[in-house]
Amino acid sequence: MKQWYEELFENYAIKYDSESFTQGTIGECDFIEKEINYDRNIRILDIGCGTGRHSIELAKRGYKVVGIDLSESMLKRAKQKALEENLPIDFQKHDARKLPFLDEFDLIIMICEGAFQLMETDEMNFQILQNAAKALKSNGKLIFTALNGLFPLFHSVKDFLNSNVKEGNATYDNHSFDLMTFRDYSAIYIEDDLGNKKKFQCNERYYVPSEITWLLKTLNFQTIDIFGAKLGAFSRDDRLSTEDYEMLVIGKK
């Protein structure tokens, strides 16, 4: 049986690209470039690359990128966009819980819940981090965003998600945040690229900074920095607070 995130991303690639949360690509790539000192000799892995927005922007800037995703529909759109821009990006279909890479990449990115924390169990989410750690070279860097577990303690997730909705975007309802597991259960309503209206029961895991730090220390990351993640404006000056819906995590092996 397919999970909600597998069904959600079937025939949702074009609509996905117009969602408000996908509009920060340029600024996010500016930050990523700065973090790697603009070194175009490095290899980058984009886990949960979706329609390839970060992969494509980084490739435009001269970086060698491999993008992986579970959704054929999203990968098809990514390949089409890369072809139109004449960019040599290696897009591959993989499950982030079972990656074939070992000590291959200098940088791994997982932006906008790229695979991580959409899984059904904490163990599966951890498998994704394990696979990312294995794929990284020594001294490699992992940059990813995660849902900030401090946010739902102070705010309504439903109000936040629906506050930026434009005509045709996904909408959210029936939120229930479990304080024991830090999982948010909700209904998401979308219209797919074929005009079909669909409803999904979602289940996403929010994390607190100490958990992320502990998970990455377990995987032998030497330094772990966590900041607030503002859409399109990642910064090391952005101290994490309860106002941040997402956190930005930077781990170095």
C-alpha positions in Angstrom: 0.0 0.0 0.0 1.3 3.5 -0.9 2.0 6.0 1.8 0.3 9.4 1.7 3.5 11.2 0.6 3.8 8.8 -2.4 0.3 9.4 -3.5 0.5 13.2 -2.9 3.4 13.6 -5.3 1.8 11.7 -8.2 0.8 14.3 -10.8 1.5 17.2 -8.5 4.8 18.4 -10.0 3.6 21.5 -11.9 1.3 22.6 -9.1 4.1 21.9 -6.6 6.4 24.4 -8.3 3.8 27.2 -7.7 3.3 26.5 -4.0 4.4 29.4 -1.7 6.9 27.2 0.1 8.9 26.5 -3.1 9.6 30.2 -3.9 12.8 30.6 -1.9 15.2 28.7 -4.1 17.6 31.6 -5.2 18.2 32.8 -1.6 18.6 29.3 -0.3 21.2 28.4 -3.0 23.0 31.7 -2.2 23.4 30.4 1.4 24.5 26.9 0.3 27.2 28.4 -2.0 28.5 30.5 0.8 28.7 27.4 3.1 30.9 25.6 0.6 33.1 28.6 -0.1 32.0 28.7 -3.8 34.1 25.6 -4.5 32.8 24.3 -7.9 35.0 21.1 -7.6 32.7 19.5 -5.0 30.0 16.9 -5.6 26.5 17.6 -4.3 23.7 15.2 -3.5 20.2 16.6 -3.3 18.0 14.2 -1.3 14.3 14.5 -1.9 15.0 16.8 -4.8 11.4 17.0 -6.0 11.1 18.9 -9.2 14.8 19.7 -9.0 14.6 23.3 -8.0 17.8 23.4 -5.9 19.7 21.0 -8.1 18.9 23.1 -11.2 19.8 26.4 -9.6 23.1 25.0 -8.3 23.9 23.4 -11.6 23.3 26.7 -13.3 26.0 28.1 -11.0 28.5 25.5 -12.2 28.2 22.8 -9.5 28.1 19.0 -10.1 24.8 17.7 -8.7 23.0 14.4 -8.3 19.3 14.6 -7.4 17.4 11.7 -5.9 13.7 11.3 -5.2 11.1 8.6 -4.7 8.5 10.2 -7.0 8.7 9.4 -10.7 6.3 12.2 -11.5 8.6 14.8 -9.7 11.7 13.4 -11.3 10.1 13.6 -14.8 9.4 17.3 -14.2 13.0 17.8 -12.9 14.5 16.1 -15.9 12.3 18.1 -18.3 13.3 21.4 -16.6 17.0 20.5 -16.7 16.8 19.5 -20.4 15.2 22.9 -21.2 18.1 24.7 -19.5 20.6 22.3 -21.1 22.0 21.3 -17.6 23.8 18.0 -17.1 22.2 16.9 -13.8 22.1 13.2 -12.8 18.5 12.6 -11.5 18.0 9.2 -10.1 15.0 7.4 -8.5 15.9 6.1 -5.0 14.4 5.6 -1.6 16.3 7.8 0.8 16.2 5.0 3.4 18.2 2.8 1.1 20.8 4.7 -0.8 23.7 3.1 -2.8 26.3 5.9 -2.1 29.3 5.6 0.1 31.8 8.4 0.8 30.9 10.1 -2.5 29.7 13.6 -1.8 31.2 16.7 -0.3 27.8 18.3 0.4 24.4 16.8 0.9 21.2 18.9 1.0 17.7 18.1 2.1 15.7 21.3 1.9 11.9 21.8 2.5 11.3 18.4 4.2 13.2 16.6 1.4 12.3 13.0 2.5 13.3 13.5 6.1 10.5 13.5 8.7 7.8 12.4 6.2 8.4 8.8 7.1 6.0 6.7 9.2 8.4 6.0 12.1 11.3 7.8 13.8 13.5 4.8 12.9 12.8 5.4 9.1 13.6 9.1 9.5 16.9 8.1 11.2 17.7 5.7 8.3 17.6 8.7 6.0 20.1 10.6 8.2 22.2 7.4 8.3 22.3 7.1 4.6 23.2 10.7 4.2 26.1 10.3 6.6 27.3 7.2 4.7 27.2 9.1 1.4 29.2 12.0 2.8 33.0 12.1 2.5 35.1 12.8 5.5 34.9 16.6 6.3 31.7 16.6 4.2 28.7 18.8 5.1 25.0 18.1 5.5 22.6 21.0 5.2 18.9 20.3 5.8 15.7 21.8 7.1 13.4 20.2 9.7 10.1 21.1 11.2 10.7 23.0 14.4 9.0 21.1 17.3 9.0 24.3 19.4 6.6 26.0 16.9 3.4 24.0 17.6 3.8 24.5 21.3 3.2 28.2 20.8 1.2 28.5 17.5 -1.5 26.9 15.4 0.2 25.0 12.6 -3.1 25.1 10.6 -3.3 28.9 10.7 0.4 29.2 9.7 0.1 26.9 6.7 -3.1 28.4 5.5 -1.9 32.0 5.9 0.2 32.1 2.7 -2.2 30.1 0.5 -2.8 31.5 -3.0 -5.5 30.4 -5.4 -4.9 26.8 -6.5 -2.4 26.0 -3.6 -2.7 23.2 -1.1 -4.9 23.9 2.0 -4.7 22.2 5.4 -7.3 21.2 8.0 -8.0 18.9 11.0 -4.6 19.3 12.7 -3.9 17.3 15.8 -0.4 17.6 17.4 0.6 14.7 19.6 2.8 15.9 22.5 4.1 12.4 23.2 5.4 11.7 19.7 5.7 15.3 18.3 3.8 14.2 15.2 1.3 16.5 13.5 -1.7 14.6 12.0 -3.6 16.7 9.4 -5.7 16.7 6.2 -4.2 18.2 3.1 -6.3 19.2 0.1 -4.8 19.7 -3.3 -5.8 19.9 -7.0 -3.3 17.9 -9.0 -1.8 18.7 -12.4 -4.7 16.9 -14.1 -7.4 19.0 -12.3 -8.3 16.2 -9.8 -9.2 17.3 -6.3 -7.6 15.1 -3.7 -7.5 14.8 0.1 -4.7 13.1 2.1 -4.2 12.2 5.7 -0.7 13.4 6.6 1.6 12.6 9.4 4.7 14.6 9.9 7.4 14.5 12.6 8.5 17.7 14.2 11.9 17.7 16.0 13.4 19.8 18.8 17.0 21.0 18.4 18.4 18.7 21.1 17.0 15.6 19.3 18.6 16.6 16.0 21.9 17.3 17.7 21.8 13.9 19.4 20.9 12.0 16.2 23.8 13.7 14.3 26.3 13.1 17.1 25.3 9.4 17.0 26.3 9.5 13.3 29.7 11.0 14.2 29.1 14.5 13.0 31.8 16.7 14.6 30.0 20.0 14.5 26.2 20.6 14.5 24.7 24.1 14.1 21.0 24.9 14.2 19.4 28.1 13.2 15.9 29.5 12.2 15.0 28.8 8.6 13.4 31.7 6.9 12.1 30.9 3.4 14.6 32.0 0.8 16.8 33.8 3.4 18.8 31.2 5.3 21.4 32.8 7.6 23.8 31.8 10.4 22.7 35.1 12.1 19.1 33.8 12.4 18.9 32.4 16.0 16.2 29.7 16.3 13.1 30.8 18.1 9.5 29.6 18.8 8.5 31.8 15.8 10.4 29.6 13.3 8.2 27.0 11.6 11.4 25.3 10.3 14.9 25.0 11.5 18.1 25.0 9.5 20.6 22.3 10.4 24.2 22.3 9.3 26.3 19.2 10.3 30.0 18.7 9.5 31.6 15.3 9.6 
